[in-house]
Amino acid sequence: MKLICIILFLSASSILAKQPLRIGLDWVINIQHGLLIYAKAKNLIPKDTEFVPFQSSSKALQQLSLGTINLAISYEPAIKALQKKGLQIEEGFTLIKEPLDVFVSTVPLKALKGKKIGHQSSPGSFSESFLETILKTVSLTFNDVERIYSLYHLSQGLLSGQYDAAMHIPLIFAPELLEHNPDLHIYKLKDFGISYNGQVLAHHKNSKNMDAIYKGLTKAKEEIIANPEIAWNIIIKEYPELNTRHSKERWRRYTALLL
C-alpha cells in the first residue's frame, strides 16, 4: 500500500511538472503582447507557454489570485487596487514603465464642461482619480461633466459621437483614430503628472522560481530593442493575422516605449 502511494505521488508530481506556464492576457492576443510572443518563439520562456485571453486585466488578475494561471499581464494601478481588496498578487516584471493609456477628446480640455466622458472603471476607482486630475488642470470637477461607464468599445463610442472624450484609449492605437477624425486631441497621462508602470506581469504572492522566466523576458526585451524589425518578422510568423499596416505601426510605437 505504501509503495502504491509513493507511485501515485510521483506520477502526480510528474504531471504537475509538465504543466505549461499559463499567462493571462488583458484581451485577445494583439501587438501589445508582442514581447511575450517573441520570448516564447525564441525559447526565452518555455515553448509550451499558453496565452490565456480574458476580457480585462482585472479578470486576469482575479484568476491569478485563484491560481488558475501563473502570470497575468496588467498595469500597476489595477494590481494595487486588487491588492487592497485582499488578492494575493504582486508585481513581478515591468515591460513598459509609462502609462499605456491616453485621454482622447473631440474638444480642447478647456471646452469639456457639460461634455460626456466615457470610461471603464467604477466610482472611486484609480481611473476616476486620474480623470479628476485631468479636469483640475482646466479648473473643472466631476460636477462639470457627464461620466458614462462602458466596459468596451470606447474608441467606437468616441468616433460615433456617443462620448465627447474617453479615458483608457491605448496609446499605441490612438494615432489611428486621427485617420477617422483628424481634429481629435490626444493627451498622454504623463503630461498631467500621472505616472505608473503601464505594462507589467504580476504573479501570485506564493509563486516560486519566477527568476528564470523574468530573466528570459529581460533578454527578449534587450533583443527587441536592438532589432525590432527582426522581432517583428518573428512575431508575424507566429501570428500571421497580426501582419497588417496598422499592427506594424503599433509595433513601432510599442518598441519605442520599451526603452
Secondary structure, DSSP 8 states (H G I E B T S, - for coil): -HHHHHHHHHHHHHHHHT---EEEESSS--GGGHHHHHHHHTTSS-TT-EEEE-SSHHHHHHHHHHTSSSEEEE-HHHHHHHHHTT--EEEEEEEESS--EEEEESS-GGG-TT-EEEE-S-TTSHHHHHHHHHHHTTT--GGGSEEEE-SS-HHHHHHHTS-SEEEEEETTTHHHHHHH-TT-EEEEGGGGT-----EEEEEETT----HHHHHHHHHHHHHHHH-HHHHHHHHHHH-GGG-SHHHHHHHHHHHHHT-
